[in-house]
Amino acid sequence: MVYSSSRASLEKQLGSQFFIKTDFIDDIKQFSDDANAESHPFKVVEEADKPYSEREKRLNEIDNLIKSSTSLSKVTQSIKFGWNDDVTQALNGIVNGEHNFVQCAIDIKTETIILEDKKDVELSNLKENISTVEPRYTIFKMTNGQYIFVYTCPPNSNIKSRMLYSSSATNFPSSIQTAFAINIKKKFETNDPSELTEGHITAELNPTTAGSMTAEIKFNKPRGPANRRRSTTNKNFAVIKVGGAITTSPDLIHSLAVLHKLGLHPIVLHGAGPQLNQKLEDAGVIPDYIDGIRITDAKTLQVARETFLEENLRMCDELEKLGSRARPIPAGVFTASYLDKDKYGFVGKIDKVNKEPIEAAIKAGCLPILTSIAETPDGQLLNVNADVAAGELSKSLEPLKIVYLNEKGGLFHGVTNELIETINLDEEYSDLMKEEWVRYGTKLKLREIKDLLDHLPRSSSVAIISADQLQKELFTDSGAGTLIRRGYKLFKSSSIEEVGVDKLRKVLEEREPEIKSGLKTASEFFSDLKQHPYTIYGDEPLDVVAIVSHPEGETPVLRVFLPSTNGVLNNVVDNIWSQLRKNYRKLFWAARADDELRSWHFEKADGSFTRAGGSLFWYGAQSISEVEQTVKDYENRGRIERSFLPVGPPPAGRRTFMTSARPSVSKAVAMQIRARRGYATEAPKPKKVALIGARGYTGQNLVSLLNAHPHVELVAVSSRELAGKSLQGYDKANVQYEALGPQECAEMEKRADVDAFIMALPNGVCKPFVDAITSARDEKEGKAIGFMVYLVCKFSFYYAFLILNNLELYGREEIKQSTRISNPGCYATNSQLLLAPLLPYLKQGSQPTVFGMSGYSGAGTKTGEKDANGIPVTLPKIDDVALGGACKPYALTDHIHEREAGFHLSRLGAGEINIAFTPVVGPWFQGIVSVASVPLERDMRASDVRKLYEDRYQNEKLVKFVNEVPTIPDISGRHGWIGGGIQVHSKGERVVVVGALDNLLKGAATQCMQNLNIALGLDEYASIPL
């Protein structure tokens, strides 16, 4: 290790111009004694005077980049040194309280860790007791029993010492934790012991807000803002997997160096496949694969380890040469077990990712450079495919970007040899894996990427690009190479209602030219469409919608093809088009001259006819006569507007194509003159809503949903403190806060200013508003019916005059007839959805138990300092800092949601239901997970229990039941409820089920929007992403 790390430095000091060739050899016998042999040093010198071949020139471009570096960071292999008996006694003594300070050194000659000192030291004097001349390891025991480990490496110490200490800085603390009862709370690395002040150590062990943190410790790393997160848990910049063929590519090295100089620390994991294959071939070993996995025997593993080490050091050398600190981490990150020893040999299946070496490298200002070598808990090295390792690493770190670099710059179709720009796995994976050309490494890569993305948020993606495209991918929207993402499944439906009337209406109003311009209404379009059989094609978020009319015995017509910008950029248009080609042997359609996809239409068509600002396209017609006959049929039946058809003027007296449903501009004007109702009067009148109290997190989410609603306008919002200021997050209109009290709301009701009030007020504050509005309505109408006022509010559940509804359990009809609706609480919603299907099987006289954990956003808010616009910032009453990263139970009995859930579950006809509920607040922002333990009246199997849930919630769009245990990342930021993880006790007498929802969405704002939509007679899911 020491010789390897010093080679480049030695070459530089002696003068690299004097060296003809630099090579790595394992045995001096590789140089022949025969002076005429090709491998003899003298022969090498002679050969050097000859002109380079093309292959040598290419290799030389890489070799010439390998220059010098003296950085400590280059030698960080995971080395495990032993220690002597003195160290053992000292560590036993610190555990037994004999002293609180143990300092260790490394004996350079014996490469053994020895005892330097042991004694009692005050924390304030710790820095004075650590050497400022030589590197040292220090273990210190705090007064509260916590241990810290300090690795100091003064810059003036000799290079060999720095390398040896660095190489064991990870393994030594890990080893002593295993061997002794020492749980190290925090590890510190520093160049200067004087920075180890009492204040700094205390701040690191007990994190506070950014404003009160002490200065960060220095370890030769770029300085960032004081509150910058350096954790590699969920704020990583990127994981970059580098193919073995480009590990020393100048483009790659330059791009990584630029990122490092920008203060960014991508985590690089590289393969070495081509180099390994070449070495195995030289050694007479024939590479063998099963399902893309290399069969690894002992010889192959030995060569693989050597190859990975060489490439790892080479890559770090390249980066150091450009002034970027790089830390080789060839081992110590992945813990694995045998994948299948009999089948694959020494091939590992990764069980655990150790982030410590990566975090230490980033904290030291270095780029971590990893290999995919793993090891078993007992130290046996195992080979792991680099794609597999990159996937497991990304699952653990959840980086912002995941990039796979290869020589080709993407995935190419095995038949057409064209670049595949986008792969939507949910839709294309199954068919893609059946392709004959998808095999070996490609199949393994796709399988691993799918497994990776299935574990990450749906918005995550993987880019496969070349090294020269790295900065384009990371810093631009256009990207490069092949983008792989989960995407969405495509659907087809023969019912407008099944897709959603309001959803389709919104798409048509935003994208269909004639409907946008007011020449036609969406209602007219729907009416005309229903005259013949039709099929609607699209993806889940409706980024692309295509509608085909196909009367029996007639040629199908593509009525509309409506993509959004996302649909074009993400290649959904081609996915939908592929579905159309599969379903229709022949298809005709029309597009106007100003269609943004005009060139795309020409590309997809077999033929076209253009006239007067429009084009008729078709595919599948076998002859001109077939096209002529189809056009005549369309003309006679009026199925395509005549202006698009290659025909003459219509005969006298014949009605032109759909004059009433699709008028020309001139006819539209004439109709309006004749008092024809235009688009503006035919569109549904938007419902007007007032939001009373919108300061908290729930209010912010509710405003976001209202902003996206196609048929609801927010016309009033209340806040005394913010009166006169504009509402943030609502851009459909400039709505300003008003100081609205009960009396002002009553006056609004009398004037019929709004169709609904939404009460987003704290508990206990809502009732005066309800009373005032109710009195105003009764005064106006004289009785309790008439113009409806719908209240959707978080209000006490036991007021008899309110309807509190969890729609999935108690139905929608009651909501439609109600004027006062109380939104159920977040915990109560989760508990009710968990328990309802099991109530008929609940053991008589027993009580189900629910344990719930929520993010701290559910613990209430407080007002912070004002922002640049003078608006106070909303802050949580308790946050992760106050919790200290721990969980805190509260309201251990008689929580309001305990009573609420029991009260409403009793309505389901199972008698009086009492539940035992205990809430806990956790150190994350939003999301609730609840575990229900339910005693059963009779034995049941898990499959029986699952069927109960599936039957109960089978038609609910916002309810999903899965096999695995739902977790916070599964539900945070999402609008539905997820249940799963069913386990039945071994005796069959008790079942445990887990449920999760977002407390700010399905537990509050989303459910409120469902209730509001139904009460106003709108689509229940309008504005709610499904």
N, C-alpha and C positions, 0 to 999 in steps of 0.2 A: 504494500500500500504506500509506504513512504517513498520507495524508489519510483513507483509509478507517478506519484504526485509531483516529484521533483524533476522528472525528465524534461518537461517543457522549459522549466526555469533554467536548468543546466544548459540546454541547447541555446537559449537566448544569451546567457552570460558568456559562453564561449564564442558565440557568433554564429547565427543560423546560416550565414552565407557559406560557411565552410562545410556544411553537412549536405551531402548529395541525397541521402535517403534516411528516413527515420522509420523503424519497423519495430513491431512487437513480436518477440519469439519466446517460446516456453523452454527451449533446449538449445544450447550452443551447438549441439550436433546437427542442427538444421543447416548450419554452414558447412559445406563440404570441405575436406582436406585437399581435394583435387582443385588445383589452381584454374583448371579449364571448366570446372563445373559452373552452372548458371548461378548457384547460390553462394559461390565464394566471394568474399568481400572485394577482392581485386577485380573480379568479373563485374561486380556491381558498378565499380568505378568506371570501367571501360564502357559498360552499357550506358552509363549516364551521359557520355559524350555524343551518343547517337541521337538523332531527332526522335521526338516523341511520336508514337502511333496515336491514332484518334482516341483509342480506349485509354491510353496512358494520359493523354491530355485531359480527358474527363476526370480520371481519378486524381490527377495532379491538382485540379482546381479545388478539390476537397482537401487533399493532403497539405497544400500550401497554406490553408487557413489554420492548421493546427500549430499554433505558436505557444507563447509562454503565458504563465500566470503564477502568481505567488499567493493567491488568495487562500485563506484558511478554509473558505467554504467548499473548496474542491474536494476535500477528503472527509466525507461524512458517512463512510460505510459503517454499517451497524456492527461494531466490534465489541465483544464481551470479554473484559479483563477480569481475572480473579482478584481476590483481596486476601490479605494475610490475617492471622489470628488477632493481631492488635485492632484491626478494623472491626472484626466480629465482636470483640469485648467492648469496644467503644460504643457500637451501635446497640448492644444489649444494655449498656449503661444508660444511654439516652432514653431508652424505652422504660427503664426502671426508675428514672428520675434522678440518677446520680449526677448528671450534668445535662445541659441543654444545647451544647455546641460541639459538633464533631467536624473536623476539617481533614480532608484526605488529599493525597497527592498521588501521582503515578511515577513509579520507579522506571525510568526510561530503559535501563539495561534489561531488567527482568520483565518489563511490561506488566507489572503487578500494581494494584492499588494499595497504598500503604497509609498508615495513620500519620497525620501531620500534627494534630493537636486535639485535645478534648478538655472542656472546662465549662464553667457557668459564665454566661455573658448576657448583659442587658441588651434588649433589642436596640436601644438608642446607640449602643457602642458596637453593634455588629460589624459595621463597615470598617472600623479601626482594627478588627481582628482578622481581616482577610488580606492575603498577600496582594500587593500592587505590582509585583515583579513577575511572578510565575502564575500560570493557570492553577486553579484549585476547584475542588468539589467541597461544598459545605452543607451540612444538614443542621437545621436549627429548629428547636422545639419552642413554640410560643407558650405563653402562660396559660392559654385556654386548651392546651394539649394538641394544637394543630402543628403539623410539620411543614417546613418549606425547604426546598432544595435550591441551592445557589451555584451556578456554574459561572466562574469569572475567568476571563481570558484577556489579560492586559496586552495591548498591541505591541509593547516592546519585548515581549517574551520571544524565545526562539521558535522558529517555524515548526521544528519537529515536535516540540512540546504542544504547541497549539493544535497540530493535526491529531496527535494521540488523544488529547483531552476531548477534542471535538468529536472524535470517532466513537467515544464511549459515553458521551454526555446523555444519550437516551437510554442506553442499556443499564448503566449503573443504578440510577434511581429506580428503574423498573425492577431490577434484581433485588435491591434491598427491601422494596415493598413486599416482594414475594417471600423473602427469607426471614424478615422480621415483622413485627406488628407495627409497622410504620405506614400510615396513610398520608402521602404527601399531598397537601392541599394546593400548593402552588409552586411552580418552578420559575426561577429567575435566571436570565442570562444577561451579563453586562461586561463591558470592557473596563469599567471604572467602579471599584467597590464603593467609592464615596457616594455614589448615587443611591446606594441601598439605605436610604434614610428611613426612620421609623414611620414618618408620614406616608412615604411611598408604599412601603410594605403593607401598612394598614389599609390604605386605599385600594390596593390590589386584592387583598383578602376580603374586604368589605366594600364592594363597589358603590359609589354614590353617583349623583348626577354629574354631567360633564362639567358644569360650572365649578364644582368644588373638587374636582380631581386634581391630584398633584401631577407634576410633570412626569412624562413617561421616561422609563429608563432607556439609556442609550446603548445601542449595540451595533454601531456602524450601519444604520439603516436609514432610508429616506424618511424625513419627518413629514407627518401629515397633520391635519387639524386635530385639536385635543380630543374631540369627541368621535374621531373616526374609528369605526369598528375594525378590529384586526382579526376577529374570530373567523375561522373557516367553516363555520357551521351552516350558515344560510345566506351569507353575503359575499360569497366568492365571486370573483370576476369571471373566471373561465377555467374549465378543464379542457386541455388540448391533448388529444391522443395523436401521436406522431407515428406514421408508418416507418418500418425499418429502412426502407429505401431512401428516405429523405432526412434522416436524423442529423446529417451535417450539411443539409442544403443551405447555400448562402442566403436564399430568400427567407428561409425559416429562421436562421440565426439572426438575421438583420431585424425581422419583424419582432422576435422575442426581445431583442435588445431595445428596440424602440418602446415596447410596452413597459419594460423595466425602467427606462429613463423617465417615462410618464408617471411612475409611481405605482404601476399595476403589477400584480403578481399572479399571472396565470400558472396553473398547476399542470406541468407537462409530464405525460406518461408516454414512453416510447416503446416500440417493438424493435425487433432485430431479425425478422424473418429471412430476408435475402442473405444477410451476412451469415446467419446460422446455417442456412441451406448450403452455402458455399463451403463453409468449414466442415460440415458433415460429409459433403461430397469429397472433399480433400482427404478426410479421414476414412473414406470407404464406407460410410454409413448412408443407406438409402432412406430418405425421409418417407414416412408413412402417415396417412391421415384416416380418421373415421369421423364422418359428419363435420369435416372442417377442423377437427381437433388433432393436433400433432401427437402421435404415439411417442411417448418419452421413456426410453430405457435409461439405465445408469450412464452410459456413454453419452447419449444425447443430452441428458441433464448437465453433465460436466461441461460439455462444449457450450450449451446454452448459457450457463452461468458465466463462463469466461467471456462469451460474446457480449452478453448484456453489460458486464462490467466495463469492457473496452468501449462499447458504444456510449455508455453513460458518461465515462470520463472524457471521451472525445467531444461529446456535445457540450459538456461544461467548459472544456478548454476553448471551444469556439466562442462561447458567450463571454468568457473571461477576457478573451482577446479583444472584444469590442467594448470592454469596460463594464460589463454587467456581471454582478455577483450571481453565481449559480451554485447550488448545493446538490451534489449527487446523492440520491437516496436509492441505492440499488436493492435494498432489502429493509425489512422492519416495518413495512406499512400493511401488508396483507397477511392475515392468518387464515390458513386453509386446511381443509381435510381432503383426502383422496377423492377424486371424482368417481373413478371406478378403477381400482388398482389393477385388477385382472385384465381389463379391457384397454385402458389407456396408459398404464404404467404410472410414472411420476408426474401426473397431471392433477392440479388442485382445483377444488371448488371453494371459492372465497367465502369464509364464514364471518370475518370481522375486518374492519378497516381501522387501523390505528392512525389517528389524525395528528398525533403529537409531533412526529418528525416534520410534517408539512407545516404545522403551525409554528414550530421553532424556526424553520427556514424563512418563512414569511416575516416573522417577528424580527429576524436578523437582517431583513432587507434582501434576501436571496430568492432567486427563482428556484422552486423545488423541481428537480428533475428525477422522475421515478422510472423504475422498470416494473415489469409485471411478475417478477419472481416472488413467490409466496413461501411461507414456511408453516409447518405444523406446530402445535404447541410444544412439542418436544424437540423442535429444531430441524426437522427434515425439510430440505428445500424441495419445492414443487414448481413445476412449470405451469403458468396460466396464460392463456391467450390474451394478448394485449387489449383486444376489443372487449373481452369479458371483464378484464381488470378495470378498464376505463369506465365501463358501465357501473360496476360496483362502487367505484370511487365517486362517480357522479351521484349515485343514489345517496351516498353518505353525506356528501358536501352540498348537494343541491345548488350548483353554481348558476350564475346568470346566463352563461353561455356554455354550450357543449359542442366542441369542434373536433372532427376526425380529419386529420390531414393524410392524404395519400398522393401518390405520384401522378395519378390520372386527373385529379381535380374533381372527383365526383363519382357517381355510379353511372355506368353506361349500359344501355340495353344490349343484351347478348346477341340479339338478332339484327336489329337495325343499327347498332353501334352508335346510337344517339344518346346524348346526355339526358338523364332523367332529372329534371329540374326540381320536382316536388313529389314526395310520396306521402299520401295520407293513409296511415297504417290501419285505422279503423275500417276503411273502405277497401283498401287495396292489398293488405298483407296476405290474406288467404290465397288470392289468385296469384300474387307475385311469387309466393313460396312454391307454387305448383309449376312455375316456368322451368323448362328444361335447363336454361342457362344459369339459373340461380342454384348454385351448388358450392360445396367446400366453404372457403372463407367468406364468400358473399352471403351464403345462407346463414352461416354462423353470425356474421356481422348484423344482418337484418334481425335475426332472432334476438340477439343481445340488445340491440337498440330498441326493439319493441318492448322487451322486458323492462328496460330502463325507463322508457317513457310512460309505461303503465304505472310506474311507482312515483312519477313526478306529476306536478300540476299539468292540466291539459294544455296550458299555454307554452309548456316547454317544447324544445325541438332540438334536433341534432343536425349540424351542417357537416357535410363531407366535401372538402375543398382541397385545393393545392396550396402549397406553402406561400406562393406569391399572392394568394387571395385572402390571406389571414386578416390583414388590417381592413380590407373592404368588408369582410364578413362581420368583424367586431364593431366597426364604427360607422357603417352606413345601413340604410334601410333596404337597399337593393340586394345585398348579400351576393353569394356566388355558389357555384357547384350545385350539389344536391341537398335540398332541405327535406329532412324527414321529421314528421310530426304525427301526432295521433289524428288530428283533423276531426272530421265528423262523418258518421255514416250517412249515405244518401238514402232518400226515401222516394217512393212513388205512391200516389194516392188518387183514387177516383172520386174523392169527395172534398169539396171546398171546406165543409164543416169540420172534417177530420183534421185538416191542416190548420184551420183556424181562420174564420172570416176576417177578424180584425187584423191578424198578422198579414194575410194576403192583401187586404185593403191597403195597409200601410206600405207594402212593397210596391203595389201598383201606383199609389199616389206619389211615391218617391221616384220611381224609375220608368213607368210607362209614359211615353211622350204625350200622347193625346189626353191621358187622364191628368198628367201634370199641367197641361196647358188649359184644362177646363173644357175641351171639346167633347169629352165623354166622362161619365162618372164610373166609379168602380162598381156600383150597383148595376148599371147598364151592362158592363162587361160581364159580371157574374150571370146576369139574366140571359144574355146572348150565349154564353159558354154552355149553360145547362140545356140548351136546345139539342145538343148532340152529346154522345159519350165522349169523355175527356179523361186525361191523366195528367196529374201535376207531378213534376219532378223537382227535387231540391235537396239541399243539405239541411242539417238541423238548425243552424242559425239563419237560414234563408239568405245566404250570401249569393246564391244563384237560384232563380226560379224559372222553370220552363214548363209551359202548358201545351199539350198536344191534343187537338181535336181529331177524333178518329171514328166517324160514323161507319157502321158496318157496311162493307162492300165498297167503300170509297177510300181514296188515297189520303193518308193522314196529313194534317196541316199543323205546323208549329205556330201556334197563335202568338205566343210571346216567349222571348228568351231574355230574362232580366237579371243581369249580373250586377253586384255591387263592386266597388273598388277592391275590397278584400277578396271577393270571388275571382277577380281577374288576377290579382297579384299572387294569390295562393293556388292558382291553377285549378280551382273548383270548376271553372267553365269547361275545361277539357274532360274532367271526371263526369260531369253531367252529360256532356256530348257523347261520351263513350256509352253511357246508358241508353241514350236515344238510338245510337247506331245498333246496339244489341237488340233493341225492342222493335225497330221499324226498318223493314227492308228498303222502303222508299219513303221519302219525306220531302215536302215542299214548305217553303217559308219565305217571308218578305222582310226587308229591312230598308229604312230610309237612308238617304244619302248622308245625313248628318249623324248616323249611328256611330258611336265611338268604336264599335267592334266591326266596322264595315270590312276591313281587311281580313279579319278573322273569319267572317262569313264566306268571303271568296275562297279562303284557304280550305274550308271544310266542305264546300260544295263541289259537285261534279260538273255543274253547269249553272249559268245565270243569264238573266235578261234584264237590262237596265234601261229605264226611260223616266223622264220627267221627275228626277229627284228621288227615285226609288229603284230597288232591285228585287227581282224574283229569283230565289235560289232553289236548287233541288239536288238530291243525290238518289241513286238507285234506279233512275229511269234508263232503260236500255237502248232507247232510240229516240230520234227527234219526233217520230210519229207518236210515240208514247207520251212525250212531253206535250205535244199539241192536243192529244185527246184529254189529258189531265187538265190542261188549261181551259178547254171548252167546258169540262164538267164544273170547274170552279166558277167559270163565268155564269153558267146556267143556274148554279145553286147559290151563288153569292158568298162563297166561303173564303175568298181572298179579295180584298178591295180591288176594284177594276183598274185603278190607276197603276197597279203593279203588274197587270197582266199584258202580255203581248197581243192585244186584240184591238180592234177598231172601236169607234163610238158605239154606244148601245143603240139597238133599234128603237124607233119612236114608240113611246108609251111604256117601254120597259123600265122598271124601277132599278136604279143603279144600286150598287152594293151598300146595303145597310145604311141608308141615308139618315135614318133617325138615330141609330145607335152610334154611328161613326161619321158624323157630318164633316164636310170640308170647312175651311175657315169661313168662306163666304156664306155657306148655308147656316153655319152656327150663328153668324151675326143676324141673318134674316130671322132665324127662329127666336133669338132673344128679342128682336123687335116685336115679334108676334106674341110676346109675353110667355114664351116657353121658359119653364123653370131652368135656370142654368146650374152649373156645377156647384156654385157657392150655396144656393138654397137647397140643393138636394143632399149635400153632405150632412152627416149627423152633427147636430149642434154640440159643441164641446161642453162637458159638464164643468161647473165651476166649484172649486174647493177652497176652503179656508183652513190653514194649518195654525193651530193655536199651541204655541210652545214648540220650538224646533231647534233648540240649542244643543242638545246632546247628540251622541253618536247615532241613536236611532233616528232622530230627526234628520240628520245629514243623509242617511241611507234612504229615508222616505222621500226627501227632496230629489235625490238622484232618480228614483223610480218615477216620480211625478214628472220629472224633466223629460223622461223617455216615453211618456204615455201619449198615444196618438189622439185620445179623446177626452182628456182631462186637462183643465187649465188651473193652475194655482193663482188665485187672484188676491189672496190676503194671507199674511203671515204675521204672527204676533210675537213681540218681545219688547218689553219696556226699555231695557238697557240699550237695545240696538235701534230704537225707533228712528226712522229717517234714513237708515243705511240700507244698501241694496243686499238682497239675499244672494249669498254665494252658492254656486253650483246649480243655479236655475237660469238657463239662457234662452228660454222660449219667450220671455218678457222681462222687463225691468220691474221686478216686484220688490217693494221696500217694506221693511219692518214697520209695524204700527203697534202702539200701546193699546192693545185690545183687552178689556176686562169683560166680566159677565154682561154688564149693561150694554157695551158696544156690540157684543155678539148678538144680544137680543135684538138690537136695532137692525143689524144685518139680516136677521131672520125675518123681521117684520117687512123689510123691503124686498125680501126674496133675492138678496144679492148672490147667494151661493146655493148650490144643490147639496152640499155636504160640509160638515165640519169634521176635521180630524183633530182630536185632542191628544197632544203629545206632552202631557203635563205630569209632574211628579205625583206619586200617590197622595191622596188626601186633598189635592188642589182642584181636582176636576169637577167635583159635585156642584159648586156654585154656578159654573158655566152650564152644566146640564140643566139645572133647575131654571136658570134664566132663559135659556133657549126654548125649553119646553113650555114655560109660561107664555113666551112671546107667540109661539105657534098656537097654543090653545086660545090665546086672546084674539089672534087673527082669524082663526077658523071657527072657534067656538067649541071645538071638540078635538079628540085625539087623532082624527084622521084628516086628510086633506093634503096639502103640499108637504111632502116628506122631508124631514131633516134626518140625515143619517149620521150617527155618531160612531166613529170607529176609534175607540180609545182604550188605553190601558187603565181600567177602572175596577174598583173592587167587585169581585165576582159574585158576591152574595146579595147584591141589590136586585130584587126580583124583577124590576121593570126593564132591566137590561138583558139583551141576548148576548151571551158569550159563546163564541162558536169556534171550535176547531173543525174546519170544514170536512176534513178527511174522516172524522168520526161521527159527527152529528148532522151531516147533510147540509144542503144549500137552501132548501125551501124556506126554512125559518128566517134565513138572512134576507131573502127576497121580500118578505112581508114585514120586516122590522124597521123601526126608525131609530133605534138605539142599540148599538152593537159594541160589546166590550172585547177587545183583543186579548186572547189568553196569554199568560206569562210564558217566558222562554223555558224555564225549568218545567212548568206545568205542561206545556205542549209536548216536550220530550217525554215526560213521564206518562202522559196519556197515550201517546202513540206507541210507547213501549208496552203498556199493560193491557190496552183494550182487547187485542185478539185473544188474550189468555184468561180474561175474566170468567168465562163459563167453566173453566177448568181449575179455578183457584180453590185451594183447599178451604173448606168451611171453617170459620173461626180463626183463620190465620191472616197474616198481614204481609203483603209484599213489601220488600225493601228496595229503595232506590238510592244509589250513591251517585251524586252528580258533581262534575268538575267543570267550571266555567272560566273563560278568560277574564281578565280584570276589567274589560270594558263594561261588563255587566254589573260591576260593583258601584256604578254611579260616576258622575263627572263633577268637576269643579271649574271655575273660571280662572284662566291663566292671564298672562300679560297680553296686551293688545298687539296685533300684528301691524304691518305697514299701512293697512287701510283703517286702522283704529278700531278693529273688531277684536274683542277678547277671544283668545284661543281656548278651545275646550280641552281640558286635561282630565285624565282619569283620577278619581279620588285615591286610588291605590294602584301602583304599577309594579313592574317586575323588579325595579330597584328596591322599592319598599318591601317587597316580599323576599328580597335577598335570593331570588332564584328558587324559592321553596313554595310549597302549597300551604294554604291556611283555611282550615275548616271554620265555619261560622254558622250562627243561627241553628244550633244543633238539633233543636226540636221546635215544633210549631211554626216552621217557616210558612209564609203566606202561600207559597206555591204547593206546599204539602196539603194544605186544606183545600186549595183550589182544585188540584188534580183529583183528590178524593171526592169532592162535591160533584164534579161533573162526570166522573167515571160511574158514580152511583146512578146517573141518569140512564145508563145503558141497560138497566134491567137486571143487574146481578145483585141487587140488594145494596145495603150500605157498604161502601168501600172506604177503608182507611189505609193509607200507605205510610210507611216510615221512611222519611226523606231526610238526607243530610247533604247540604251543599258545601262545596270547597271551591275557593278561588285559586287559580293557578297562574304561573308567571308567563302567560301568553296573552295576546290582545283579545281575540275574539274566537268564539266556538265553544260548544258545550258537548261533553261526552258523559252519558249516564249509563250506569250498570244496574239492571233490575234483577233481583233474585226473587223468584216467585214459587212458593210452595204449591204443589199440584195435588188435586184430589185423587188422581189415578196416574199410573205409570204412563209415560209418553216417550216416544223416540224423538230425536232431534229433527228427523225428516217430517214427522207429524206436526211439530211446532212450526217449522218453516212454512209448511203449507197453510197453516192458520194465518200467518202474516201475508203470504202471497195472495190468498183468497180475499183477505180483508182490504188490501191496498192495491189490487191488481190494476185498477183503472185510474189511479192517482198519479198525475204527472210529476208531482213534486215529492213523491215518496219512492224510495228505492230500498230493496232488501237484498243483502249480499251474504256470501258465505263467511268471509273473513270479518275480523273485528274492525268496525269503523273507527277511525282516529281523527284527531283535530285537523291535520292537513287535508283529509278527504272532504271536509265540509266547510272549512274556513273560507269565507267569501262566496259561498254557494247558496242557492235559494231554496234548497229542499231539505228533506230529512233522510238519513240513511240508518237502517237497522241491520243487525247481523251478529255474527259471532256466537250463534246459539250453542250452548253446551248444557247437556242434561246430566244431572248427578248420577253417579254409578248405580245408585239404588232406584233411579227413575222418579224420585219423589220431589225433585226441585229442578227448575230450569233457570238458567242465567242468560239474559239477552242484553245486548249493548245497542244504544241509540245515540246518534250525534246530529246536531244541527248548529247553525250559526245563530247565536243569540241576538245579533243585530238584524238578521234577515228573516229566516223562517220563524225565529222566535220573536220577531217584532215587526219590522218594516214590510217584509214580503207578505206575511200573513195579514197584516193590515190592508195591503193593496189587494189581496184576494177578496177580503170581505167588502172593501169599498167597490171593487169592480162588480161583484154580484149585486150589491145593494143598488148600484146605479144602472143595472141592466146591461152591463158591458161584458165582454169576454173576460172570464175569471183570471186569465193569465196575461192580459194585456200589460205590457211594459215589463213583464217578469221574464228574464232570460231562462229558458228551460234547458 
